Structures are given as structure tokens and as C-alpha cells.
Amino acid sequence: MNQPLGLFTASANGVTTARDVSTGNTTTSMTFDGLIEAKFSLKGAYWNRADWLFHRDAVKQIAKLKNGEGDYIWRESVRVGEPDMLLGRPVMMSEFAPNTFTANLYVGMLGDFSQYWIADALDFQVQVLKELYAETNQTGYIGRLESDGMPVLAEAFARVKLGA
């Protein structure tokens, strides 16, 4: 595979499809009910360390959710230095989280990220290439690092998925 096993990749070796939660979501957007389903699909033992992870487009979608009276359901943090909280857990944003809102696709997750391990097999090594670029008065560098990452406990994650 030659790639770290990501959180949004369904795999028997990482986070399986059994950890996908689409109940309550539509085919094109998340709902507050769907987010509640995701939170409560995660065992309570993981809640104290769990964080939400979304692309900023997904956070924007959540911020626009309204109740029956037209009031916004979710409020961002108003205290400096305090993270935005959703259903009592911090919200993290990543440009690498999915942001395609189409049926059956992942759009976010709630998880205890201490259960995603990164392992380095070698120290970072740098090789300096002075002779190769001597004619142009330049120096080249090659860096080497053997590293891997994967979720080690699938039950510590709940992936938010859109409906079918």
C-alpha cells in the first residue's frame, strides 16, 4: 500500500465500515440529528478525549443548521483561545478532510485521536549532494524517513457519512 492508513479509508486493518454513521443525514448534507447519532455511536469511554474532525466546508454547513423557529442550532466559541464545541466536544478543521457532499460519502468524524498511532522506523536522514550540482554552484539534499500511521482501535472512531 505504501501509504499511511487514513481515517477516511474504510479498512479491516483500520476503521471498518461498521463505524460509519449515516442515520439522520440526507444524501447531500449533515443534519443535527445525524451528528447526535454519530456522537452516541461512540462508546462513552472515548468521549473525554474525542474531537470532531471536518473540512471547513462541513463546519460551514453545520454552522448554518437551524431549528424549526429559524434559530441557529450551533454556536461557535465566543471566548478567545477556547475551541469551538459541538455536542460538548472540540471541533478541529482540516483541509485534508473530505468535502464532497454526495450520497454515501464521508464528511467528518468524531474520534479519540490518541488511538491513531504514528510510528517512525528510522531517524530522519539527510544526504548532501555537493558534487552533483557543483557546475551550477548549487547544493542538493535528499531526505529519508520511514514512517507509518494507522488507527489502532476502530471503536474509538465514528465516521459521519451521508445517507444513501
PyRosetta script that sets phi, psi and omega in degrees:
from pyrosetta import init, pose_from_sequence

init()
pose = pose_from_sequence("MNQPLGLFTASANGVTTARDVSTGNTTTSMTFDGLIEAKFSLKGAYWNRADWLFHRDAVKQIAKLKNGEGDYIWRESVRVGEPDMLLGRPVMMSEFAPNTFTANLYVGMLGDFSQYWIADALDFQVQVLKELYAETNQTGYIGRLESDGMPVLAEAFARVKLGA")
pose.set_psi(1, -39.3)
pose.set_omega(1, 175.3)
pose.set_phi(2, 58.5)
pose.set_psi(2, 22.0)
pose.set_omega(2, 177.5)
pose.set_phi(3, -137.9)
pose.set_psi(3, 146.5)
pose.set_omega(3, 172.1)
pose.set_phi(4, -59.9)
pose.set_psi(4, 146.9)
pose.set_omega(4, 179.7)
pose.set_phi(5, -80.6)
pose.set_psi(5, 109.6)
pose.set_omega(5, -174.5)
pose.set_phi(6, -75.9)
pose.set_psi(6, 168.7)
pose.set_omega(6, -179.8)
pose.set_phi(7, -78.1)
pose.set_psi(7, -26.2)
pose.set_omega(7, -178.9)
pose.set_phi(8, -100.6)
pose.set_psi(8, 20.6)
pose.set_omega(8, 175.6)
pose.set_phi(9, -111.6)
pose.set_psi(9, 113.1)
pose.set_omega(9, 178.2)
pose.set_phi(10, -69.2)
pose.set_psi(10, 127.1)
pose.set_omega(10, -177.5)
pose.set_phi(11, -157.4)
pose.set_psi(11, 142.5)
pose.set_omega(11, 175.1)
pose.set_phi(12, -65.1)
pose.set_psi(12, -21.3)
pose.set_omega(12, 179.7)
pose.set_phi(13, -91.1)
pose.set_psi(13, -3.3)
pose.set_omega(13, -178.0)
pose.set_phi(14, -136.5)
pose.set_psi(14, -115.7)
pose.set_omega(14, 177.7)
pose.set_phi(15, -96.7)
pose.set_psi(15, 113.8)
pose.set_omega(15, -176.8)
pose.set_phi(16, -79.1)
pose.set_psi(16, 168.8)
pose.set_omega(16, 178.1)
pose.set_phi(17, -67.3)
pose.set_psi(17, -14.8)
pose.set_omega(17, 175.8)
pose.set_phi(18, -64.9)
pose.set_psi(18, -17.6)
pose.set_omega(18, -178.9)
pose.set_phi(19, -95.7)
pose.set_psi(19, 7.3)
pose.set_omega(19, 177.9)
pose.set_phi(20, -84.0)
pose.set_psi(20, 135.9)
pose.set_omega(20, 179.8)
pose.set_phi(21, -126.8)
pose.set_psi(21, 112.1)
pose.set_omega(21, 178.2)
pose.set_phi(22, -117.4)
pose.set_psi(22, -9.5)
pose.set_omega(22, -178.5)
pose.set_phi(23, -54.9)
pose.set_psi(23, 128.4)
pose.set_omega(23, 177.8)
pose.set_phi(24, 93.4)
pose.set_psi(24, -20.1)
pose.set_omega(24, 179.6)
pose.set_phi(25, -87.9)
pose.set_psi(25, 153.2)
pose.set_omega(25, 176.0)
pose.set_phi(26, -88.5)
pose.set_psi(26, -176.7)
pose.set_omega(26, 179.7)
pose.set_phi(27, -77.6)
pose.set_psi(27, -12.2)
pose.set_omega(27, -177.6)
pose.set_phi(28, -127.7)
pose.set_psi(28, -4.7)
pose.set_omega(28, -179.4)
pose.set_phi(29, -157.0)
pose.set_psi(29, 159.0)
pose.set_omega(29, 174.4)
pose.set_phi(30, -80.6)
pose.set_psi(30, 155.2)
pose.set_omega(30, 172.7)
pose.set_phi(31, -123.9)
pose.set_psi(31, 162.7)
pose.set_omega(31, 178.4)
pose.set_phi(32, -65.8)
pose.set_psi(32, -35.6)
pose.set_omega(32, 175.8)
pose.set_phi(33, -60.8)
pose.set_psi(33, -40.2)
pose.set_omega(33, 178.6)
pose.set_phi(34, -63.6)
pose.set_psi(34, -37.7)
pose.set_omega(34, 177.9)
pose.set_phi(35, -68.6)
pose.set_psi(35, -37.5)
pose.set_omega(35, 175.7)
pose.set_phi(36, -63.5)
pose.set_psi(36, -42.4)
pose.set_omega(36, 177.0)
pose.set_phi(37, -58.2)
pose.set_psi(37, -43.2)
pose.set_omega(37, 180.0)
pose.set_phi(38, -63.6)
pose.set_psi(38, -44.7)
pose.set_omega(38, -179.3)
pose.set_phi(39, -60.9)
pose.set_psi(39, -45.3)
pose.set_omega(39, -175.3)
pose.set_phi(40, -82.3)
pose.set_psi(40, -3.3)
pose.set_omega(40, 171.5)
pose.set_phi(41, -81.7)
pose.set_psi(41, -16.2)
pose.set_omega(41, 177.8)
pose.set_phi(42, -88.5)
pose.set_psi(42, 131.0)
pose.set_omega(42, 179.0)
pose.set_phi(43, -59.7)
pose.set_psi(43, 141.7)
pose.set_omega(43, -177.9)
pose.set_phi(44, -55.9)
pose.set_psi(44, -26.8)
pose.set_omega(44, -180.0)
pose.set_phi(45, -62.2)
pose.set_psi(45, -22.6)
pose.set_omega(45, -178.6)
pose.set_phi(46, -95.6)
pose.set_psi(46, -9.8)
pose.set_omega(46, -174.1)
pose.set_phi(47, -61.0)
pose.set_psi(47, -39.8)
pose.set_omega(47, -175.5)
pose.set_phi(48, -63.7)
pose.set_psi(48, -23.1)
pose.set_omega(48, -179.5)
pose.set_phi(49, -111.7)
pose.set_psi(49, 0.9)
pose.set_omega(49, -174.5)
pose.set_phi(50, -80.8)
pose.set_psi(50, 145.7)
pose.set_omega(50, 174.4)
pose.set_phi(51, -131.0)
pose.set_psi(51, 150.4)
pose.set_omega(51, 171.0)
pose.set_phi(52, -82.8)
pose.set_psi(52, 146.3)
pose.set_omega(52, 176.3)
pose.set_phi(53, -133.2)
pose.set_psi(53, 119.9)
pose.set_omega(53, -179.2)
pose.set_phi(54, -141.9)
pose.set_psi(54, 158.8)
pose.set_omega(54, 166.5)
pose.set_phi(55, -74.6)
pose.set_psi(55, 156.1)
pose.set_omega(55, -179.5)
pose.set_phi(56, -61.0)
pose.set_psi(56, -29.1)
pose.set_omega(56, 176.6)
pose.set_phi(57, -65.1)
pose.set_psi(57, -35.3)
pose.set_omega(57, 177.5)
pose.set_phi(58, -71.1)
pose.set_psi(58, -39.5)
pose.set_omega(58, 177.8)
pose.set_phi(59, -62.9)
pose.set_psi(59, -39.7)
pose.set_omega(59, 177.1)
pose.set_phi(60, -61.4)
pose.set_psi(60, -41.9)
pose.set_omega(60, 178.7)
pose.set_phi(61, -62.8)
pose.set_psi(61, -42.6)
pose.set_omega(61, 178.9)
pose.set_phi(62, -64.7)
pose.set_psi(62, -41.5)
pose.set_omega(62, -179.1)
pose.set_phi(63, -62.2)
pose.set_psi(63, -24.3)
pose.set_omega(63, -179.0)
pose.set_phi(64, -89.3)
pose.set_psi(64, -4.6)
pose.set_omega(64, -180.0)
pose.set_phi(65, -65.4)
pose.set_psi(65, 134.6)
pose.set_omega(65, -177.9)
pose.set_phi(66, -126.2)
pose.set_psi(66, 155.5)
pose.set_omega(66, 175.1)
pose.set_phi(67, -85.8)
pose.set_psi(67, -175.4)
pose.set_omega(67, -177.3)
pose.set_phi(68, -62.4)
pose.set_psi(68, -22.2)
pose.set_omega(68, 179.4)
pose.set_phi(69, -92.0)
pose.set_psi(69, 1.5)
pose.set_omega(69, 179.3)
pose.set_phi(70, 86.6)
pose.set_psi(70, 9.0)
pose.set_omega(70, 178.2)
pose.set_phi(71, -87.5)
pose.set_psi(71, 144.0)
pose.set_omega(71, 177.0)
pose.set_phi(72, -66.7)
pose.set_psi(72, 137.0)
pose.set_omega(72, -177.9)
pose.set_phi(73, -80.6)
pose.set_psi(73, -42.4)
pose.set_omega(73, -173.9)
pose.set_phi(74, -104.2)
pose.set_psi(74, 136.9)
pose.set_omega(74, 176.4)
pose.set_phi(75, -117.7)
pose.set_psi(75, 134.3)
pose.set_omega(75, 176.3)
pose.set_phi(76, -74.7)
pose.set_psi(76, 162.4)
pose.set_omega(76, 179.7)
pose.set_phi(77, -62.1)
pose.set_psi(77, 141.1)
pose.set_omega(77, 176.8)
pose.set_phi(78, -108.9)
pose.set_psi(78, -0.2)
pose.set_omega(78, 178.8)
pose.set_phi(79, -99.9)
pose.set_psi(79, 131.9)
pose.set_omega(79, 179.2)
pose.set_phi(80, -62.7)
pose.set_psi(80, 132.8)
pose.set_omega(80, 177.6)
pose.set_phi(81, 83.6)
pose.set_psi(81, -7.7)
pose.set_omega(81, 179.0)
pose.set_phi(82, -95.9)
pose.set_psi(82, 131.4)
pose.set_omega(82, -177.5)
pose.set_phi(83, -69.8)
pose.set_psi(83, 153.8)
pose.set_omega(83, 171.6)
pose.set_phi(84, -62.8)
pose.set_psi(84, 140.0)
pose.set_omega(84, -178.2)
pose.set_phi(85, -118.3)
pose.set_psi(85, 139.8)
pose.set_omega(85, 176.4)
pose.set_phi(86, -129.3)
pose.set_psi(86, 118.3)
pose.set_omega(86, -177.3)
pose.set_phi(87, 52.6)
pose.set_psi(87, 39.5)
pose.set_omega(87, 175.4)
pose.set_phi(88, 82.8)
pose.set_psi(88, 4.6)
pose.set_omega(88, -179.2)
pose.set_phi(89, -126.4)
pose.set_psi(89, 145.5)
pose.set_omega(89, -178.5)
pose.set_phi(90, -62.8)
pose.set_psi(90, 149.9)
pose.set_omega(90, 178.2)
pose.set_phi(91, -108.4)
pose.set_psi(91, 124.9)
pose.set_omega(91, 174.7)
pose.set_phi(92, -109.2)
pose.set_psi(92, 143.8)
pose.set_omega(92, 176.9)
pose.set_phi(93, -114.4)
pose.set_psi(93, 142.2)
pose.set_omega(93, 176.9)
pose.set_phi(94, -142.2)
pose.set_psi(94, 135.1)
pose.set_omega(94, 175.7)
pose.set_phi(95, -69.8)
pose.set_psi(95, -10.8)
pose.set_omega(95, -179.3)
pose.set_phi(96, -95.2)
pose.set_psi(96, -4.9)
pose.set_omega(96, 174.9)
pose.set_phi(97, -76.1)
pose.set_psi(97, 152.4)
pose.set_omega(97, -178.2)
pose.set_phi(98, -63.6)
pose.set_psi(98, 146.8)
pose.set_omega(98, 177.1)
pose.set_phi(99, -141.2)
pose.set_psi(99, 29.9)
pose.set_omega(99, 173.9)
pose.set_phi(100, -103.6)
pose.set_psi(100, 115.8)
pose.set_omega(100, -174.0)
pose.set_phi(101, -98.4)
pose.set_psi(101, 79.6)
pose.set_omega(101, -178.8)
pose.set_phi(102, -133.1)
pose.set_psi(102, 152.4)
pose.set_omega(102, -177.7)
pose.set_phi(103, -46.8)
pose.set_psi(103, 137.9)
pose.set_omega(103, 174.9)
pose.set_phi(104, 68.5)
pose.set_psi(104, 14.1)
pose.set_omega(104, 178.8)
pose.set_phi(105, -104.5)
pose.set_psi(105, 153.6)
pose.set_omega(105, 176.3)
pose.set_phi(106, -77.0)
pose.set_psi(106, 142.8)
pose.set_omega(106, 179.7)
pose.set_phi(107, -131.2)
pose.set_psi(107, -2.7)
pose.set_omega(107, 179.3)
pose.set_phi(108, 171.7)
pose.set_psi(108, -175.3)
pose.set_omega(108, 177.8)
pose.set_phi(109, -162.6)
pose.set_psi(109, 160.9)
pose.set_omega(109, 170.3)
pose.set_phi(110, -121.8)
pose.set_psi(110, 128.1)
pose.set_omega(110, -177.7)
pose.set_phi(111, -161.7)
pose.set_psi(111, 160.7)
pose.set_omega(111, 172.8)
pose.set_phi(112, -91.3)
pose.set_psi(112, 97.5)
pose.set_omega(112, -172.0)
pose.set_phi(113, -73.4)
pose.set_psi(113, -4.3)
pose.set_omega(113, 171.5)
pose.set_phi(114, -70.6)
pose.set_psi(114, -12.1)
pose.set_omega(114, 177.9)
pose.set_phi(115, -94.4)
pose.set_psi(115, 12.3)
pose.set_omega(115, 170.0)
pose.set_phi(116, -110.3)
pose.set_psi(116, 112.8)
pose.set_omega(116, -174.4)
pose.set_phi(117, -102.2)
pose.set_psi(117, 140.8)
pose.set_omega(117, 173.4)
pose.set_phi(118, -117.0)
pose.set_psi(118, 127.5)
pose.set_omega(118, -178.0)
pose.set_phi(119, -122.7)
pose.set_psi(119, 132.1)
pose.set_omega(119, 175.3)
pose.set_phi(120, -105.9)
pose.set_psi(120, 124.1)
pose.set_omega(120, -177.9)
pose.set_phi(121, -86.6)
pose.set_psi(121, -28.8)
pose.set_omega(121, -179.7)
pose.set_phi(122, -130.9)
pose.set_psi(122, 157.4)
pose.set_omega(122, 169.6)
pose.set_phi(123, -69.8)
pose.set_psi(123, 154.5)
pose.set_omega(123, 175.9)
pose.set_phi(124, -65.3)
pose.set_psi(124, 128.0)
pose.set_omega(124, -178.3)
pose.set_phi(125, -119.2)
pose.set_psi(125, 140.4)
pose.set_omega(125, 178.4)
pose.set_phi(126, -123.3)
pose.set_psi(126, 131.1)
pose.set_omega(126, 175.7)
pose.set_phi(127, -111.3)
pose.set_psi(127, 129.3)
pose.set_omega(127, -179.6)
pose.set_phi(128, -96.0)
pose.set_psi(128, 129.8)
pose.set_omega(128, -178.4)
pose.set_phi(129, -113.2)
pose.set_psi(129, 84.0)
pose.set_omega(129, -178.3)
pose.set_phi(130, -81.1)
pose.set_psi(130, -43.7)
pose.set_omega(130, -174.5)
pose.set_phi(131, -69.0)
pose.set_psi(131, -37.4)
pose.set_omega(131, -176.0)
pose.set_phi(132, -58.9)
pose.set_psi(132, -34.3)
pose.set_omega(132, -176.1)
pose.set_phi(133, -112.7)
pose.set_psi(133, 17.6)
pose.set_omega(133, -175.4)
pose.set_phi(134, -60.9)
pose.set_psi(134, -37.9)
pose.set_omega(134, -178.4)
pose.set_phi(135, -62.1)
pose.set_psi(135, -29.0)
pose.set_omega(135, -179.1)
pose.set_phi(136, -103.0)
pose.set_psi(136, 10.8)
pose.set_omega(136, 178.8)
pose.set_phi(137, 57.2)
pose.set_psi(137, 42.0)
pose.set_omega(137, 179.4)
pose.set_phi(138, -124.7)
pose.set_psi(138, 163.6)
pose.set_omega(138, 175.8)
pose.set_phi(139, -125.2)
pose.set_psi(139, 132.7)
pose.set_omega(139, 177.8)
pose.set_phi(140, -103.5)
pose.set_psi(140, 154.3)
pose.set_omega(140, 179.4)
pose.set_phi(141, -133.1)
pose.set_psi(141, 140.6)
pose.set_omega(141, 171.9)
pose.set_phi(142, -122.0)
pose.set_psi(142, 127.5)
pose.set_omega(142, 177.1)
pose.set_phi(143, -109.1)
pose.set_psi(143, 141.6)
pose.set_omega(143, 179.6)
pose.set_phi(144, -130.5)
pose.set_psi(144, 135.3)
pose.set_omega(144, 176.0)
pose.set_phi(145, -153.7)
pose.set_psi(145, 129.4)
pose.set_omega(145, 173.7)
pose.set_phi(146, -102.5)
pose.set_psi(146, 117.3)
pose.set_omega(146, -175.3)
pose.set_phi(147, -143.2)
pose.set_psi(147, 155.1)
pose.set_omega(147, 178.1)
pose.set_phi(148, -149.8)
pose.set_psi(148, 160.0)
pose.set_omega(148, 177.6)
pose.set_phi(149, -151.3)
pose.set_psi(149, 147.8)
pose.set_omega(149, 177.2)
pose.set_phi(150, -168.3)
pose.set_psi(150, 153.6)
pose.set_omega(150, 172.1)
pose.set_phi(151, -70.2)
pose.set_psi(151, 135.2)
pose.set_omega(151, -176.9)
pose.set_phi(152, -104.6)
pose.set_psi(152, -11.1)
pose.set_omega(152, 179.9)
pose.set_phi(153, -142.5)
pose.set_psi(153, 99.0)
pose.set_omega(153, -174.3)
pose.set_phi(154, -58.6)
pose.set_psi(154, -35.4)
pose.set_omega(154, -175.8)
pose.set_phi(155, -68.6)
pose.set_psi(155, -7.8)
pose.set_omega(155, 178.4)
pose.set_phi(156, -85.9)
pose.set_psi(156, 4.1)
pose.set_omega(156, -177.6)
pose.set_phi(157, -131.5)
pose.set_psi(157, 145.7)
pose.set_omega(157, 171.7)
pose.set_phi(158, -131.8)
pose.set_psi(158, 115.5)
pose.set_omega(158, 179.8)
pose.set_phi(159, -88.9)
pose.set_psi(159, 131.9)
pose.set_omega(159, 177.3)
pose.set_phi(160, -85.1)
pose.set_psi(160, 124.2)
pose.set_omega(160, -176.7)
pose.set_phi(161, -126.8)
pose.set_psi(161, 146.4)
pose.set_omega(161, 176.2)
pose.set_phi(162, -79.0)
pose.set_psi(162, 157.5)
pose.set_omega(162, -176.5)
pose.set_phi(163, -70.0)
pose.set_psi(163, 168.4)
pose.set_omega(163, -178.8)
pose.set_phi(164, -84.6)
pose.dump_pdb("model.pdb")
